[in-house]
Amino acid sequence: MARVSLPHDAKAGPTKPEVRAVLLGKLGLRPTDHFAEVGSCTGAVTIEAARRAGRVTALERKPERIDTTRKNLAANDVTGEVNLREAEAPEGLPEDADVLFLGGSRNYEAVLDHAVETGIGRVIMNVSRLEVAGAATEAFRERDLLDEVVQVQVSHGYELAGATSFDSDNPVYMLVGGTGEVATDGGRR
């Protein structure tokens, strides 16, 4: 996995590299895919998706974060087809997306309805708050979108008194599913 540089700050935390690695495996992006993202923030996931998918549409409701995404895309020499839209989801989402990632929880039920209505094959949502994870899991189930829930917990080592101790990041709950057939790798097609 190529390194992602995020020299521009969005005043919000990007999806951590280890979480992105799991996310990319679950997304299973292909060069023919149209990837849609809700909540581009720093552009960390947008950059990774643009390196793999044929087309990317990234929504962000805050103009300063769209600007940050744009700058970070340029800092990573992303040259693929990336359409940045300042919009509140589900408005602004493409009708022809193959894969959808929700990086935030705002309006997620309406976004999931859009996924069902347009037949998005793979849908993944990352959640860091337990209460939202429970409610979002139910929303996925109610729409027959849920295949699995994965909890990603990462710890980083640091030196403490001449030895290594660990500092853990908050867990991320990854809701994985979609409307397509399940492929042999666990993803949907």
Secondary structure, DSSP 8 states (H G I E B T S, - for coil): -------S--SS----HHHHHHHHHHHT--TT-EEEEE--TTSHHHHHHHTTSSEEEEEESSHHHHHHHHHHHHHTT--SEEEEEE--TTTT--SS-SEEEE-S-TTHHHHHHHHHHHT-SEEEEEE-SHHHHHHHHHHHHHTT-EEEEEEE--EEEEEETTEEEEEE---EEEEEE-SS-B-TTSSB-
